[in-house]
């Protein structure tokens, strides 16, 4: 695989892991397991929010309100998987 394709694949995988970590942390805070006033939890939460929010915000605008359920991370993960698969498929078909 070309170095650029490998880099893009790696960035997408890391971003998916960050989305999952942000969702899990938000559940932990919502259920009172993690305290938002803890400095470490606050710093990690702020970092994850700043990294994931720019791509989640447009998806949240399009999705209908489902009450207290936010499925935008799931939608974004599916979109990222699709983009990753298409990039890898394009590389294998036309550039390899």
Order of alpha helices (4+ residues) and beta strands (2+ residues): alpha-alpha-alpha
